[in-house]
Every structure is written in structure tokens, then in C-alpha cells.
Amino acid sequence: MITRRTAVAAGMLPFVLPHLGSAAVEARTEMGEKVIINIKTWMDGHKPPDRVLTSML
């Protein structure tokens, strides 16, 4: 009989690892740059390129 523990150990069950990619330095740098661009764009009186649309919520 295969238990959950043995299935996990054998690699038979998938794992969900959220935000693993966001821990990379490159990803964090890119996210920070997007924030700066969005703030500067908004302060110049334009709509930020990465804004959240309420119609999408």
C-alpha cells in the first residue's frame, strides 16, 4: 500500500511552490523597476502601464 508519505518521497505527487521565482535577484530587481516606472508615469499624469483594472477583479 502506498501512503501519502511514500508517494511524496517517490516523487509521485506534485508540489505547488508559489512565488519561488520571485525570490531570484533578477525577478526582484525587475519588479522594483516596474514599480518605479509606474509611479513616475502616474506622477507625470499618465495611466501606469501595469495598473490593476477593477473590471478584472
C-alpha positions as CSV (number, residue, x, y, z in Angstrom):
1,M,0.0,0.0,0.0
2,I,1.3,3.4,-1.0
3,T,0.9,6.1,1.7
4,R,1.0,9.8,1.1
5,R,4.4,10.0,2.7
6,T,5.9,7.3,0.4
7,A,4.2,8.8,-2.6
8,V,5.8,12.2,-1.9
9,A,9.2,10.6,-1.2
10,A,8.9,8.7,-4.6
11,G,8.0,11.9,-6.4
12,M,4.6,10.7,-7.3
13,L,2.6,13.7,-6.0
14,P,3.0,17.2,-7.5
15,F,4.1,20.1,-5.3
16,V,2.9,23.7,-5.6
17,L,5.6,26.2,-4.8
18,P,4.1,29.7,-5.0
19,H,6.4,32.6,-5.5
20,L,9.6,30.6,-5.9
21,G,10.6,32.6,-8.9
22,S,10.1,35.9,-7.1
23,A,13.0,35.1,-4.8
24,A,15.5,35.5,-7.6
25,V,17.5,38.7,-7.5
26,E,16.7,39.3,-11.2
27,A,12.9,39.0,-10.6
28,R,13.1,41.3,-7.5
29,T,15.0,43.9,-9.5
30,E,12.6,43.7,-12.4
31,M,9.6,44.1,-10.0
32,G,11.2,47.1,-8.4
33,E,11.9,48.7,-11.7
34,K,8.3,48.2,-12.7
35,V,7.1,50.0,-9.6
36,I,9.4,52.9,-10.3
37,I,8.2,53.2,-13.9
38,N,4.5,53.0,-12.7
39,I,5.0,55.7,-10.1
40,K,6.9,58.1,-12.5
41,T,4.2,57.5,-15.2
42,W,1.4,58.3,-12.7
43,M,3.2,61.4,-11.3
44,D,3.5,62.7,-14.9
45,G,-0.3,62.5,-15.2
46,H,-0.5,59.3,-17.4
47,K,-2.0,55.9,-16.8
48,P,0.6,53.4,-15.5
49,P,1.3,50.5,-17.8
50,D,0.9,47.9,-15.1
51,R,-2.2,49.2,-13.3
52,V,-4.9,46.9,-11.8
53,L,-8.2,47.3,-13.6
54,T,-11.2,47.0,-11.4
55,S,-13.1,45.3,-14.2
56,M,-10.6,42.4,-14.0
57,L,-11.3,41.8,-10.2
